[in-house]
Amino acid sequence: MRARLSLAALATVTALPALAEVVGKVGVDWVGNDIYVEAIPDPKVDGVTCHIAYFDRSVIDRLSQGNWFEDPSYSALDCRQTGPITIGAIDRGKDGETIFSEGTSLVFKSLRVTRIFDAKNNTLIYLAHASELTQGSGKMSLSTVPLYDAAK
């Protein structure tokens, strides 16, 4: 995983069990802004991997646009079965469980992936969303993984 701007963000990432691996990086303009694609294995559900894409602002963009310590909240998420699915001790509550978090500002904002278990439909729901201390964001992305014959 690439370096971020703050120690607080690093502490947030290392406190969670899922670690992302950068599998792609696409340059989007001449000032060095990039889109990163990371693979995130679900730490409590073997056989499920999520891929998340997000925008990373360059130093040139930060200097010219201001808002030095923050990346935008935009992200895209897709999760798939990548092997036999075995469900561990997951949170089955309606608020779900954060499986990944990465700081996108110095202190107050992070990009999170939350897993929610839909027991009625036997499906895992993965939600990528921004989490902010003072202002919520409606920017999100959703992916589902059906559990046809998963070991529970």
N, C-alpha and C positions, 0 to 999 in steps of 0.2 A: 504494500500500500504506500502511496506517495506521501511525502511530508505535508502537513497542514500548517496553518498559521499560529496555532496556540497550543500550549501545554494542556489547557482545559479540554480542548478537543481531543488531544491524544489520550488523556485520561478517560474520556468518555468511550473512545473506541476500544481501548485495552480492557476496560471493565466489562465489556460484553464478550460472549463466547465466540461469536462468528467473526471471522476475519476475511476481508475481501482481497481478491487478487486481481490486479489490473490485467485485463485480457485484450484491451483495445484502447487506442487513443487517436482521435481524429482532429486535426487542425481545422478550424472553421473560418479563420481570417488571417490577415497579414500581421496583426498585432500580437498574435500568439495565444488567443483564446482557444480552448480545446474542449472537446467532449470526451470524457473518460467512460469506459465500459468496464465494470468490475463483476467478477463472479463471486457469489456469496453462497456457500453451502449452508443449509439450515443446520444449526448446531444440535438440534434435538430431534430432527427428522432425517434419518439417513435416506439417501436416494432422491433428495430434492435440492436443486440448485437454482438460485435466483440470479439474474443478470440485471444490473442497474446501470443506467446511463445518466450522466449529469454534466453540467456545464462548469468549467473551471476558468475563471478570469485570469488574464495575464497581468504582469506587472505594468505593462504599458497601458492597458485598459484601466487598471486601478488608478494610475496616476492621472490619466486624462479624464476619467468619468467621476472621480471621487469615490466615496463609499469604500474606502481602502480595505476594510476588514471583512467584507462580505461577498459571498457568491450568491447568484440567484437561486431560487428554490425549485427551479424546473428539474424534473427527472422523469425517466421512463423505467418501467419494471416489467420483467417477464420471468416467470418461474416454471420449471418443468421437472418431470420425473427424469432423473439421470441414472437410476439404478433401482434395485428393489427397495421399496419404501418400508421403513420400520420407524414407528412413532415412539419416541421416548416420553419422558415426563414433561409434557407441554402444559402450558396454561390454557385451560379450556373455557375461561371466562369470556364474556362478551367484549371486554376491552382489549383482549389479546395480550401478546407478549412481544416486546421489542427484540428482534434477533440481530439487528445491526444498526449502528448509529455513527455518523461521521460529521464532525463540526464543519459548518459552512460559514461561520463568522468567528470573530475573536472569542466571544463568550456566549452569546445569546441565541444562536440559531444552529440547528443540526438537521441533517437529512437522515430519516429513520426508515427502517423496514420493520413493519409490525406483522406478526402472524396471528390470524384469528381462526379458530376451529369452528366450522359450521357442522355440528353433529347431525342435524336433520338431513342435510344433503351430502353427508360424508365427504366433505371438501375442506381443504386448507385454503385460506384466503391470505394473500400477501399484499400489504398496502405500503407503498412508498409515499412519504409525506414529509413536509417540513415541520419542525417543532421549534416554536419560538417562545421566548420568555414573556414578551409583552404583547405581541400581535400574532394571531393565528394566521395560517395561510390555507387557502382552498386548493392549492396546487397539489395534485396527487396522481398516483398511477396505481392500478390494481391488476393482480394476476391471481388465478386460481389453479389448484392442483387437485383433481378428483382422486379419491382414495378407494378405488374399486376393490382391490384385494390386499390392501396394506395390512401388515401385522401391527396390531395396536397394543 
